[in-house]
Structure formats: C-alpha cells, structure tokens
Amino acid sequence: MGLLLGAVATPNELPFPAALAQESLGEGKMAVVGLDGAALTDEPGGRIIRQLAPGDVLMALGRTRDGAYLQVETERKVRGWVATRSVVIFGVEMLPVVEQATPTPTATPTPAPTLTPTPTSTPTSLPPTSTPAQPSTQRPASVSSPTAMASPASATVTPTASAQGGTSLTTRSSAPLATESGVLGIVIGTGAQLYDKPEGEALVEISGAEAVTAVGRNADASWLMVRLLNGRQGWMKAADVVIFGVEELPIIAGEGEVAAEATEAPTEEATAVPAATSQAPATPMPVPAAVQATPEAVMTGVVNVTGTRLNIRSGPGTTYRIIGKAVGGETLSLTARNKAGDWLLILRDDLPNGAGWVAASLVRAEGDLDALPVSTEEFSSPASAPAPLNTPAATASPAKDAATPAVMATPSPAASPAAQPAVRTTGATGLSGKIVFQDGRGAIYVYDLARNEVRFLTNGFDPAISRDGRKVAFVRDGIYSIDIDGSNERKVYGGNQLITSPKWSPDGQWIVFSRLLGEYKCFDTEFFGCVSLKELSGRFPNIPPAILGRIFLRNAERISLPNFGLSRVNAEGKEFRDIAALDSALAPDWNEAGIVYQSKAGLEITQDTPDGDTRSVQNGHWDWDPDWAPNGGRIVYQSKEGPRWEILSINPDGSGLVYLTRPVTTLVDQLPSNVAPAFSYDGRHIVYLSNRNERNDAGPWRLWVMDADGSNQRPLPIDIEINYGFGGEQVADWGP
C-alpha cells in the first residue's frame, strides 16, 4: 500500500495548499499547453514540479497581477504555476489575482526544447505591431517557414466567426499566444488532416486536441500553413483548428511565397451567402405600389432553417406561387405582415416585384412582429398559380414551408402537353446511359447520351433513376414514379409531411426518402454552428461537458430548427418504415453496402434494418449531398470551402479524402462552385452542377461531367437554364 501511495503522490507532486488558490474548478478557465510544452512550478518562476506535454489540458484558477503566470490544476489534480505564454487560453483577465511572495530569481524553469521546422532556411522576421498588420510588400529570402507577427504583451481574446464560416478567434487586445515562429492553435476534438497545399492531397491524420503552430494562411484565411509537433509542415483547413489571431499571420501565395500587399483577400461581398450567386438580375425589379409606401424596411429577420431553403411566395399562404428562395442564415428586410401574423412581407431586389411573402415561423425577427403594419399585398392570386396539391402536405401550416425540393414541387400533376419542350438535339459526348435532371423550376428532363437527345419527362423535383434505368422517382405532392419513356406516371406515397430526395434501392424494390419530423433544439455557436452539448463532448472527449458548456455555450442562444429523418416504402408505397438516422437527415443514397446521407453531424451511413445503427463517414457541418458509387465504392459529396463549394471523394470508412474539383485560378471576381455530384451507373464518371464559365469565373449553372478521379472535366452540351438554391437539391441522376 505504501508503494502504491508513493507512486501516486510523491512529495514533489503534492497538491498546492488550498489557501493559495480557489477550491472550485467551476470558477476556472480551460487552458491547453502549447507546442513547446510547459513547466509546472511550485510558485511563479519557482521550482519545477513536472514538465507538461504539448496538448495537455489544464484548468486555470488564478493569475499573477501582471498576468505573466497562471495558477493551474492538471487533470490529475496537481496544482502549480505555468507561464502564460506557454499555454493557449482566453479570458485571462477574468481570472482572480492570487497574491504570492516575490518569485525566487534563481529558480528559473528549464524550457522544453524548441522544435525546429524541417526547412533549414531562415525566414525574415516581420516587425511587431499592436494592430492587425497588412501583408508585407517585401518578400523574404525564404518562405518555407514564414514568421508570424509578434503579439503585444498582454492579452484577452474573443471568439468570432470568420467570414468564411470557419473556426477562428480574433484578438480584442492581443493575446500572448504567438511564438517566435507562429501562432499556436489546437486541433478540434474529432481530428483533422494535413495537406500538401490548400485543397491538395491529404498527407497525414492529426489527432484531436493536438497543438499545432500556424505560420501562415491563404488570402481568405480558409486554410492555414501549420507546423506539427514533429516539425512536419503542411496546410490545414482553418475550420479544423481553434486558434487566435489568424489575421496576424502572413498570407502565403503560390508555392509558399508571401503575398504582396496588392493581393486582396475576398471582400465581405464575395463571401456572402452563395444563394445570391448569379441569381440577381442586371437591374433591380420595381417594388409594387403598395410596398413603395414603406420604402424602408421596418426591421430585419434571419432565415431560421438549415440544410434546406425557405420558399418566398407571391402571397401569404402555401397555395401561392413560389417566386424565390432564401437560404438559412440570410438576413431579410421585413416590411409588413398579414393580419394573422403568420406570414411576413419582405423586400428583395431580385424578386419579380421586389417583394414576396415568407412563413413567419421560419424567420427569427430582430424586433416585435406586432410592430409591422398589416398588408394584403398579393403579386398573383392563388387561382392563377398551379393547382393546389391534394394531400395534407399541400395544406401544411406555414411552419412547414421550408423549401426542401419537395415543397417546391408545386406544378400540377396534369401538366399541359403544349407546355412541354420538344426533343432537343445536342452534340456528341462519347458517354452512354441516360441522365435525368431538373431545371429547378419544376421541369424534369431525360438526357439520352447515346442518341444525343434531351426531352421533357414530367413536372417535379429531385429525380432519381432506378438501377435498371427503367423508372424515375421524383417528388411533387409526395413521391411519384414514372417510366423512363414518360408513361405510367403514378403517385407512390403521399404521407402528411414534407418529403424530399427519393432514391431507389439497388434492386429497385424500395424507395428511401427524407421527411420533416418536426424540430430539434441546439445551441447557435460561432465556432461549430448549431450543436448540442452532447455533440460538443464528442468533438472534445477529454474535456468535461460542464467545462465545454461554460467555454462555448455560455452566450449561445438555444434555437429550434427543422428536423428531417429517413424513411422507406416499397415500390408500391407500402411497408413504410423509419430508418435509423441522426438529426437533420437529408439527401440519402442507397447502395449495396447501405444508405449514405448528410446530417447535422456530417456524412453518415445507416442500414435498412429494424435495429439499424448509423456510423460516421466524415464529420463536417458543411459536408452535403453524398452519392455512393455502385457496389460499395467511393462516396462523392459537396463541401463548403469559404465562399464557394467543391466536390470531394472519400472511402466509406472515412479514409482517402481527395478533392475532385478546385478553382482553376483565383484571379477572378468570384470563385465558382461545384455541387450536386452523382455517379454514373458504372461508377466511371460523375455528373455535377457547376457555375464555372469559360473565364473560370462564376456564371450560370450548367451540368458538367468528369471521370471518377476528377479528371477530364467538361460541360455537357445542354442549353437548358438551371436554377440552384444551395438547398441540397438532387439535380441529376445517371442510369443505364
């Protein structure tokens, strides 16, 4: 027993006397040991108790009056002091001052060895500054390991959301977190990958909570050049690192060169919500007379949906025509309401009349809605719009008017044959099979690649072709099925919820789809989007939930968002069953190996079994719309990269992540996006939607095709205008 006690607590490891520090950990701040490690001493600048490893989690209990040292407690409840400069921490000024005797001058801690970067060239130092510095116009002799700006002496930091939606922390005074060769950061709890260059090839996996040193960034700060504990250097996504002072890092351009001052980072306009991309008309549409009486918005509101879109209608009700869409997080100008207060009139230049109606329950208003004037403005009557749908989904309450593709499916089943486009002949593509695709305005087409012909098929959204190429499922007022030749159209399943994204099982006997279940609650955070405490604990498994809550959720608002789940029916619309899935389950794709789908937590795989379980493929809030190659092959999906979207490929076990699309050049007004990927029936090609034009700038949306490895990218010769609203629309599917 004596030996055991001696092993657990030697005299040098006895806890600090209680009189010298707070008793409760509840009043402390989390700190993480930096890249060079730290010395735990018995007093500020005193005798070393033990050496702390990089990445060790501490609880800071107090500080010296000058803030140079922190009193901390380790995970083993050993208390002592560390130099503030050796840890990553924010909110130092909130810690109480702990009075101590004057430190013994001779008891200087021995610092841990400094890690030397792999490159041997010496970087040119940049001058210290007390404000965020502009990129230097002088190029250093070598930039293999650029030197970051030195931080001013004292420090507090405040979490903020970056313009690109990534994870970042900016200094409010300035934190003592910069080392002589960079800025310290901590990898998020789920881990990350090191790349050879931004959007390049993955080199190695980095463990969660590992300390890294950021030595540079790209122009829009969506990627960071970092150095690992072993000295290896590469690039990481900024969203994968909790870090302060990113704006002080030098911009790395090209093959590691520090960008000149003339190299502009994207403006705030360039990083706006992608839904505005190529959608605004050349000149604003006039505001109707009734609205012109109130030219200024009374208040603003924020669209409160995620992974879907909000319909903008011509009148206050779901029977009115859809005239536009709004994306989650978009700020709307509110000018009036209907008498019941369940619909709001908004102003927006790109709408046909400069205004439209949205469901009040899906908008978070910045003021009292009762203060809005009552309006009866309509921009078309319900009678002039397509015939109302004949299922409960069509008469759903405004709370269910989030614009999933199913909700957008307003065309009447009895579409006029005269309105159907004729067969269009295209140029040869050298491809085979048939692609079914939607134009985003209610029309579905079949592209026969062998015959070089495009013909109208039916009205609806989210088309999906069966594995044998004989049938197409789609949504209108429920799930429909139609033969590929346009015959035998019938309603398969109606249900009483919003329905979207139907996909066939490999044998063609079943259809999986996403449906609105209700709402889920989460904390709206700046770092991680809308998350629960349970999800945060999954990201940081080594940090107590109570501490995580105090760090990240203290000022976060708890909100409600639409929650979608997965279900399936057979080809006749019978044998309904829910499928195990996480919150906000959307865009499923069915393969011999299971069902892949997007969720609030990222990409997941589940099974069509009564006791099915769901497992993670890729953990990313902005990883959307997966498509699985036949026979359990690779998975492609779209991911948000700053202000644009790109297409990536990954193995079902989460390994082998590869970028399939990348910007051809950054010397454009707006970088294009690539979205909605779908494998060909044989897994050799991928069809996708891109707004890349001939100048490699952002332009109109067109269907593109590439080989499965991302090579041989080219647009398909189709002249049909396509709308896309960044709501996870299932634009195209490819069958034999």
Residue, then its C-alpha position, 0 to 999 in steps of 0.5 A: m500500500g505504501l508503494l502504491l501511495g508513493a507512486v501516486a503522490t510523491p512529495n514533489e507532486l503534492p497538491f498546492p495548499a488550498a489557501l493559495a488558490q480557489e477550491s472550485l474548478g467551476e470558477g476556472k478557465m480551460a487552458v491547453v499547453g502549447l507546442d513547446g510544452a510547459a513547466l509546472t512550478d511550485e510558485p511563479g518562476g519557482r521550482i519545477i514540479r513536472q514538465l507538461a506535454p504539448g496538448d495537455v489540458l489544464m484548468a486555470l484558477g488564478r493569475t499573477r497581477d501582471g498576468a505573466y503566470l497562471q495558477v493551474e490544476t492538471e487533470r490529475k489534480v496537481r496544482g502549480w504555476v505555468a507561464t502564460r505564454s506557454v499555454v493557449i487560453f482566453g479570458v485571462e483577465m477574468l481570472p482572480v489575482v492570487e497574491q504570492a511572495t516575490p518569485t525566487p530569481t534563481a529558480t528559473p524553469t528549464p524550457a522544453p526544447t524548441l522544435t525546429p521546422t524541417p526547412t533549414s532556411t531562415p525566414t525574415s522576421l516581420p516587425p511587431t505591431s499592436t494592430p492587425a498588420q497588412p501583408s508585407t510588400q517585401r518578400p523574404a529570402s525564404v518562405s518555407s517557414p514564414t514568421a508570424m507577427a509578434s503579439p503585444a504583451s498582454a492579452t484577452v481574446t474573443p471568439t468570432a466567426s470568420a467570414q468564411g464560416g470557419t473556426s477562428l478567434t480574433t484578438r480584442s487586445s492581443a493575446p500572448l499566444a504567438t511564438e517566435s515562429g507562429v501562432l499556436g492553435i489546437v486541433i478540434g476534438t474529432g481530428a483533422q488532416l494535413y495537406d500538401k497545399p490548400e485543397g491538395e492531397a491529404l498527407v497525414e491524420i492529426s489527432g484531436a486536441e493536438a497543438v499545432t503552430a500556424v505560420g501562415r494562411n491563404a488570402d481568405a484565411s480558409w486554410l492555414m500553413v501549420r507546423l506539427l509537433n514533429g516539425r512536419q509542415g503542411w496546410m490545414k483547413a482553418a475550420d479544423v483548428v481553434i486558434f487566435g489571431v489568424e489575421e496576424l499571420p502572413i498570407i502565403a501565395g503560390e508555392g509558399e511565397v508571401a503575398a504582396e500587399a496588392t493581393e486582396a483577400p475576398t471582400e465581405e461581398a464575395t463571401a456572402v451567402p452563395a444563394a445570391t450567386s448569379q441569381a440577381p438580375a442586371t437591374p433591380m425589379p420595381v417594388p409594387a405600389a403598395v410596398q413603395a409606401t414603406p420604402e424602408a424596411v421596418m426591421t430585419g429577420v434571419v432565415n431560421v432553417t438549415g440544410t434546406r431553403l425557405n420558399i418566398r411566395s407571391g402571397p401569404g399562404t402555401t397555395y401561392r406561387i413560389i417566386g424565390k428562395a432564401v437560404g438559412g442564415e440570410t438576413l431579410s428586410l421585413t416590411a409588413r405582415n398579414k393580419a394573422g401574423d403568420w406570414l411576413l412581407i419582405l423586400r428583395d431586389d431580385l424578386p419579380n416585384g421586389a417583394g414576396w411573402v415568407a412563413a413567419s415561423l421560419v424567420r427569427a425577427e430582430g424586433d416585435l412582429d406586432a410592430l409591422p403594419v398589416s398588408t394584403e399585398e398579393f403579386s398573383s392570386p392563388a387561382s392563377a398559380p398551379a393547382p393546389l396539391n391534394t394531400p395534407a402536405a399541400t395544406a401544411s401550416p406555414a411552419k412547414d414551408a421550408a423549401t426542401p425540393a419537395v415543397m417546391a414541387t408545386p406544378s400540377p400533376a396534369a401538366s399541359p402537353a403544349a407546355q412541354p419542350a420538344v426533343r432537343t438535339t445536342g452534340a456528341t459526348g462519347l458517354s452512354g446511359k441516360i441522365v435525368f435532371q431538373d431545371g429547378r423550376g419544376a421541369i424534369y428532363v431525360y438526357d439520352l447520351a447515346r442518341n444525343e437527345v434531351r426531352f421533357l419527362t414530367n413536372g417535379f423535383d429531385p429525380a432519381i433513376s432506378r438501377d435498371g434505368r427503367k423508372v424515375a422517382f421524383v417528388r411533387d405532392g409526395i413521391y411519384s414514379i414514372d417510366i423512363d419513356g414518360s408513361n405510367e406516371r403514378k403517385v407512390y406515397g403521399g404521407n402528411q409531411l414534407i418529403t424530399s430526395p427519393k432514391w431507389s434501392p439497388d434492386g429497385q424494390w424500395i424507395v428511401f426518402s427524407r421527411l420533416l419530423g418536426e424540430y430539434k433544439c441546439f445551441d447557435t455557436e460561432f465556432f461549430g454552428c448549431v450543436s448540442l452539448k452532447e455533440l460538443s463532448g464528442r468533438f472534445p472527449n477529454i474535456p468535461p461537458a460542464i467545462l465545454g458548456r461554460i467555454f462555448l455555450r455560455n452566450a449561445e442562444r438555444i434555437s429550434l430548427p427543422n428536423f428531417g429523418l429517413s424513411r422507406v416504402n416499397a415500390e408500391g408505397k407500402e411497408f413504410r418504415d423509419i430508418a435509423a438516422l441522426d438529426s437533420a437527415l437529408a439527401p440519402d443514397w442507397n447502395e449495396a453496402g447501405i444508405v449514405y446521407q448528410s446530417k447535422a453531424g456530417l456524412e453518415i451511413t445507416q442500414d435498412t434494418p429494424d435495429g439499424d445503427t448509423r456510423s460516421v463517414q466524415n464529420g463536417h457541418w458543411d459536408w452535403d449531398p453524398d452519392w455512393a458509387p455502385n457496389g460499395g465504392r467511393i462516396v462523392y459529396q459537396s463541401k463548403e470551402g469559404p465562399r464557394w463549394e467543391i466536390l470531394s471523394i472519400n472511402p466509406d470508412g472515412s479514409g482517402l479524402v481527395y478533392l475532385t474539383r478546385p478553382v482553376t485560378t483565383l484571379v477572378d471576381q468570384l470563385p465558382s462552385n461545384v455541387a450536386p455530384a452523382f455517379s454514373y451507373d458504372g461508377r466511371h464518371i460523375v455528373y455535377l452542377s457547376n457555375r464555372n464559365e469559360r473565364n473560370d469565373a462564376g456564371p450560370w449553372r450548367l451540368w458538367v461531367m468528369d471521370a471518377d478521379g476528377s479528371n477530364q472535366r467538361p460541360l455537357p452540351i445542354d442549353i437548358e437554364i438551371n436554377y440552384g438554391f444551395g438547398g441540397e437539391q438532387v439535380a441529376d441522376w445517371g442510369p443505364 
